[in-house]
Amino acid sequence: MKRLPQIWLLLFLLMLLAGSGTTQSTQWNGYVQWRYHTNWDQSNGFSIRRAKAWIKGHISNLSNLKFKVQAIFRPQNKGALVLQDAYGEYRWTGFSLRVGQMVPAFSLQRYQPDYRIPLVERAQVIKTLIPSAETGARDIGMQLHWALSRNRLEVFGGIFNGNGGNQLKNEDTHFLLTYRSIWHLVNTNASQAQLGASFAYRKTSGMVFKKILGPEVIFRGRDARFGLEGRLQVKQFLLQGEWIQARLGEDRAVGYYLLASLLAASQHQWTFSIERYRDAIDQTDDPYWFILGYAYRWRQDKAKLMVDSRIRKDKDAWHPQITIQLQWFFN
């Protein structure tokens, strides 16, 4: 008898849980992103970009105590199912405390679910310079969220091992400290405007940041990250951008993106973005990316077809890419 693929086994177990007597306090869901990608040169083919499943809810008779467990199918790991989120969260008036494995609060776009982003990928600077970029964007620790001034100001503060997700222990006994604040200038049903800032710091006795320094450099010293963010939404128009800098000892890496999106007739979404990321590797180029995206939304973000075309210029030559992606939720 052939072994059931791990992702479908997990979905089967989640459906059993959802069908049990706990449906009032427990929910399950998940989605798949099927993709065709070509760069007209070396890459051309189909793939599953993401297949996620999760279960979340609250403990019976304890609505303030919530939990979430999420896993993802990883094509680059030969179809392995990898744990992403596994945390409990206690909420009370104006505060919440989350403990476990999670995404540390740093950056606007990293904290937005990927299925809601109007392009098929987050900006390169986000995927590279968030403090847990090398380890699946997750870490193990605790994080406090505080909403004050009638929810006009939000503050996140966290302390994490700094080794990433799915690690048994803190390898070098140093901790990763994170901070993020969001100031809601306008927050109504029709319009939203906010500004924010992020900060992360740790001291490491030996880590590899291949996206910043290269795969062969072992970094020892002080790692500090800074970020500024802004977001404006007026009815169906969205404008947002971020700037992030990482200081690893004497080395610097910096990047930004600016994204504008327009939703027409609730189904047609057009998006334009420009982004640039500059690493600390002398041998690499740091080109601008120009991106134009379109999405047709059958059921908002739960069922949509996306076309993402982007182009960059390297060494006096233009390099285009096109990605077509179908996103579908299970529930």
C-alpha positions as CSV (number, residue, x, y, z in Angstrom):
1,M,0.0,0.0,0.0
2,K,1.4,3.4,-1.0
3,R,2.0,6.0,1.7
4,L,-0.5,8.9,1.6
5,P,1.3,12.2,0.8
6,Q,1.9,14.1,4.0
7,I,-0.1,17.1,2.9
8,W,-3.2,15.1,2.2
9,L,-2.9,13.2,5.4
10,L,-2.8,16.4,7.3
11,L,-5.9,17.7,5.5
12,F,-7.7,14.5,6.3
13,L,-6.9,14.8,10.0
14,L,-8.0,18.5,10.0
15,M,-11.3,17.6,8.4
16,L,-11.9,14.9,11.0
17,L,-11.3,17.5,13.7
18,A,-13.6,20.0,12.0
19,G,-16.3,17.3,11.8
20,S,-16.0,16.4,15.5
21,G,-17.8,18.1,18.3
22,T,-15.4,21.0,18.5
23,T,-16.6,23.0,15.5
24,Q,-17.8,25.9,17.7
25,S,-14.3,26.6,19.0
26,T,-12.1,25.1,16.2
27,Q,-11.8,26.0,12.5
28,W,-9.6,24.5,9.8
29,N,-8.7,25.8,6.3
30,G,-5.9,26.0,3.8
31,Y,-5.1,26.8,0.2
32,V,-3.0,25.9,-2.8
33,Q,-1.2,28.1,-5.3
34,W,-0.5,26.4,-8.6
35,R,1.9,28.2,-10.8
36,Y,3.4,28.5,-14.3
37,H,6.6,30.5,-14.6
38,T,9.0,31.4,-17.4
39,N,11.9,33.8,-17.7
40,W,12.3,33.0,-21.4
41,D,15.7,31.5,-20.8
42,Q,16.6,28.9,-18.1
43,S,13.3,28.6,-16.2
44,N,10.1,27.3,-17.8
45,G,7.6,25.0,-16.1
46,F,4.8,24.3,-13.6
47,S,5.1,24.2,-9.8
48,I,3.1,24.3,-6.6
49,R,4.3,27.5,-4.9
50,R,2.5,27.0,-1.7
51,A,0.1,24.4,-0.2
52,K,-0.8,25.3,3.4
53,A,-3.2,24.0,5.9
54,W,-4.0,25.1,9.4
55,I,-6.3,24.7,12.4
56,K,-7.1,27.4,14.8
57,G,-9.6,28.4,17.5
58,H,-10.0,28.8,21.2
59,I,-10.2,26.5,24.1
60,S,-13.8,25.6,25.0
61,N,-15.2,28.0,27.6
62,L,-12.0,30.0,27.4
63,S,-12.6,32.4,24.5
64,N,-9.6,34.6,25.5
65,L,-7.1,31.7,25.0
66,K,-6.6,31.1,21.3
67,F,-4.3,28.8,19.3
68,K,-3.1,28.1,15.8
69,V,-1.1,25.3,14.1
70,Q,-0.1,25.7,10.5
71,A,2.0,23.5,8.1
72,I,3.2,24.0,4.6
73,F,4.1,21.7,1.7
74,R,7.6,22.5,0.7
75,P,8.5,21.5,-3.0
76,Q,12.2,22.4,-2.4
77,N,12.3,19.7,0.3
78,K,11.0,17.0,-1.9
79,G,7.4,17.3,-0.8
80,A,8.1,17.4,2.9
81,L,5.4,18.9,5.2
82,V,7.0,21.6,7.4
83,L,5.6,23.1,10.6
84,Q,5.2,26.9,10.3
85,D,3.0,28.3,13.1
86,A,2.4,26.6,16.5
87,Y,1.4,29.1,19.2
88,G,-1.0,29.9,21.9
89,E,-2.3,33.5,22.5
90,Y,-4.0,35.0,25.5
91,R,-6.0,38.1,24.8
92,W,-7.4,40.7,27.2
93,T,-8.6,44.3,26.9
94,G,-5.9,46.1,24.9
95,F,-3.3,43.4,25.1
96,S,-2.4,40.0,23.8
97,L,0.5,37.7,24.6
98,R,1.5,35.1,22.0
99,V,3.9,32.2,22.9
100,G,5.4,29.6,20.6
101,Q,6.6,29.5,17.0
102,M,5.4,32.5,14.9
103,V,6.3,35.3,12.5
104,P,8.0,38.0,14.5
105,A,6.3,41.4,14.1
106,F,8.7,43.2,11.7
107,S,7.6,44.9,8.5
108,L,4.2,45.6,7.0
109,Q,4.2,43.2,4.0
110,R,5.7,40.3,6.0
111,Y,2.8,40.5,8.4
112,Q,0.3,40.5,5.6
113,P,-0.8,37.0,4.5
114,D,0.7,36.0,1.2
115,Y,-2.7,35.1,-0.2
116,R,-3.9,38.7,0.2
117,I,-0.9,40.4,-1.4
118,P,-1.8,41.6,-5.0
119,L,1.4,40.2,-6.5
120,V,2.6,36.6,-6.6
121,E,5.6,37.3,-4.3
122,R,6.5,39.7,-1.5
123,A,9.2,42.2,-2.4
124,Q,12.8,41.0,-2.4
125,V,13.8,43.3,0.4
126,I,11.1,41.8,2.6
127,K,12.1,38.2,1.8
128,T,15.7,39.1,2.5
129,L,16.1,41.6,5.3
130,I,13.4,40.6,7.9
131,P,15.2,39.2,10.9
132,S,14.1,35.6,10.3
133,A,14.5,35.6,6.5
134,E,16.9,32.7,6.4
135,T,14.7,30.4,8.5
136,G,11.2,30.4,7.0
137,A,10.3,33.8,8.5
138,R,9.5,32.0,11.8
139,D,11.1,31.9,15.2
140,I,10.4,30.6,18.7
141,G,9.7,32.9,21.6
142,M,7.0,35.2,22.9
143,Q,5.5,38.5,21.7
144,L,3.4,41.1,23.3
145,H,0.8,43.2,21.4
146,W,-0.5,46.5,22.9
147,A,-3.2,48.6,21.4
148,L,-3.7,52.1,23.0
149,S,-5.2,55.5,22.3
150,R,-8.4,53.9,21.2
151,N,-6.5,51.6,18.8
152,R,-4.8,54.4,17.0
153,L,-1.4,53.2,18.1
154,E,-0.3,49.6,18.1
155,V,3.0,48.3,19.6
156,F,4.6,44.9,19.3
157,G,7.5,43.7,21.3
158,G,9.1,40.2,21.1
159,I,11.9,38.1,22.4
160,F,13.0,35.0,20.4
161,N,15.8,32.4,20.2
162,G,17.0,33.9,17.0
163,N,17.8,30.5,15.4
164,G,14.6,30.2,13.4
165,G,11.6,27.8,13.5
166,N,11.7,24.1,14.2
167,Q,14.9,24.3,16.3
168,L,15.3,22.4,19.5
169,K,17.1,25.2,21.5
170,N,18.9,28.5,21.4
171,E,22.3,27.6,19.9
172,D,24.3,30.6,21.1
173,T,22.3,31.7,24.2
174,H,21.8,35.2,22.6
175,F,18.3,36.4,22.0
176,L,16.6,38.2,19.1
177,L,14.7,41.3,20.2
178,T,12.0,42.8,17.9
179,Y,9.8,45.9,17.9
180,R,7.2,47.3,15.7
181,S,4.8,50.2,16.1
182,I,1.9,51.3,13.9
183,W,0.3,54.7,14.0
184,H,-3.2,54.7,12.5
185,L,-3.8,58.2,11.2
186,V,-7.1,57.4,9.6
187,N,-9.1,54.2,10.1
188,T,-12.6,54.1,8.7
189,N,-14.5,51.7,6.5
190,A,-13.8,53.9,3.4
191,S,-10.2,55.1,4.1
192,Q,-7.2,53.9,6.0
193,A,-3.8,55.6,6.5
194,Q,-1.0,54.4,8.7
195,L,2.7,54.9,9.3
196,G,5.0,52.4,11.1
197,A,8.5,51.6,12.2
198,S,10.3,48.3,13.0
199,F,13.5,47.4,14.8
200,A,15.3,44.2,15.4
201,Y,18.6,43.4,17.3
202,R,20.7,40.5,18.2
203,K,24.3,39.5,18.8
204,T,25.4,36.2,17.3
205,S,28.5,34.1,17.8
206,G,28.2,32.6,14.3
207,M,25.4,32.7,11.7
208,V,25.2,32.5,7.9
209,F,23.2,35.2,6.1
210,K,23.5,33.9,2.5
211,K,21.0,36.4,1.1
212,I,23.0,39.3,2.6
213,L,26.7,38.3,2.9
214,G,26.8,35.2,0.8
215,P,26.7,31.4,1.6
216,E,30.3,31.1,2.7
217,V,30.5,33.9,5.2
218,I,30.0,33.1,8.9
219,F,29.0,36.3,10.6
220,R,29.9,37.0,14.3
221,G,28.8,40.3,15.9
222,R,26.0,42.7,16.2
223,D,23.0,42.4,13.8
224,A,20.6,45.4,13.7
225,R,17.7,45.9,11.4
226,F,15.6,49.1,10.8
227,G,12.4,49.5,8.8
228,L,9.9,52.3,7.9
229,E,6.5,51.7,6.4
230,G,3.5,53.5,5.1
231,R,0.1,52.5,3.8
232,L,-2.8,54.4,2.3
233,Q,-6.1,52.9,1.2
234,V,-9.0,55.0,-0.2
235,K,-11.9,52.8,-1.2
236,Q,-10.6,50.5,-3.9
237,F,-7.2,52.2,-4.3
238,L,-4.1,51.0,-2.3
239,L,-0.7,52.6,-2.0
240,Q,2.0,51.2,0.3
241,G,5.8,51.1,0.6
242,E,8.7,50.1,2.9
243,W,12.3,50.8,3.4
244,I,14.6,48.4,5.4
245,Q,18.2,48.5,6.3
246,A,20.3,45.7,7.9
247,R,23.7,46.5,9.6
248,L,25.8,43.4,10.1
249,G,28.9,44.7,11.8
250,E,30.5,47.0,9.2
251,D,28.4,45.7,6.3
252,R,25.2,47.3,5.1
253,A,22.3,46.0,3.1
254,V,19.3,48.1,2.2
255,G,16.2,48.0,0.0
256,Y,12.7,49.3,-0.6
257,Y,9.5,48.9,-2.6
258,L,6.6,51.0,-3.6
259,L,3.3,49.4,-4.6
260,A,0.1,50.8,-6.0
261,S,-3.1,48.7,-6.6
262,L,-6.5,49.4,-8.0
263,L,-9.5,47.1,-7.6
264,A,-12.2,47.6,-10.3
265,A,-15.7,46.1,-10.1
266,S,-14.7,43.9,-7.1
267,Q,-13.1,41.4,-9.5
268,H,-10.4,43.0,-11.6
269,Q,-7.3,44.1,-9.7
270,W,-4.4,45.9,-11.3
271,T,-1.1,46.4,-9.5
272,F,2.2,48.2,-10.3
273,S,5.3,48.0,-8.2
274,I,8.9,49.1,-8.3
275,E,11.5,47.6,-5.9
276,R,15.3,47.5,-5.4
277,Y,17.5,45.5,-3.0
278,R,21.2,46.1,-2.5
279,D,23.1,43.3,-0.6
280,A,26.6,43.4,0.8
281,I,28.1,41.1,-1.8
282,D,30.5,42.9,-4.2
283,Q,30.1,40.3,-7.0
284,T,26.3,40.7,-7.4
285,D,24.3,43.2,-9.3
286,D,21.5,45.2,-7.6
287,P,19.0,46.0,-10.3
288,Y,15.6,47.7,-10.2
289,W,12.6,45.5,-10.7
290,F,9.5,46.8,-12.5
291,I,6.4,44.7,-11.9
292,L,2.9,44.8,-13.4
293,G,0.3,42.4,-12.1
294,Y,-3.4,41.5,-12.8
295,A,-5.7,39.4,-10.8
296,Y,-9.2,38.1,-11.6
297,R,-11.0,37.4,-8.3
298,W,-14.0,34.9,-8.3
299,R,-14.4,34.7,-4.6
300,Q,-12.1,37.6,-3.5
301,D,-8.9,36.1,-2.3
302,K,-10.3,32.6,-1.9
303,A,-10.3,31.9,-5.6
304,K,-8.3,34.1,-8.0
305,L,-6.2,33.9,-11.1
306,M,-3.1,36.1,-11.2
307,V,-0.7,37.2,-14.0
308,D,2.5,38.7,-12.8
309,S,5.0,40.2,-15.3
310,R,8.3,41.7,-14.2
311,I,11.4,43.0,-15.8
312,R,14.9,44.0,-14.6
313,K,18.0,45.3,-16.4
314,D,21.4,43.6,-15.9
315,K,24.6,44.5,-17.8
316,D,22.8,46.4,-20.5
317,A,20.3,43.7,-21.1
318,W,16.6,43.4,-20.1
319,H,15.4,40.2,-18.4
320,P,11.6,39.6,-18.3
321,Q,9.7,37.1,-16.3
322,I,6.0,36.0,-16.4
323,T,4.2,34.0,-13.7
324,I,0.6,32.8,-14.0
325,Q,-0.9,31.6,-10.7
326,L,-4.2,30.0,-9.6
327,Q,-5.0,30.3,-5.9
328,W,-7.8,28.2,-4.4
329,F,-8.9,27.8,-0.8
330,F,-10.1,24.4,0.6
331,N,-12.9,25.8,2.8
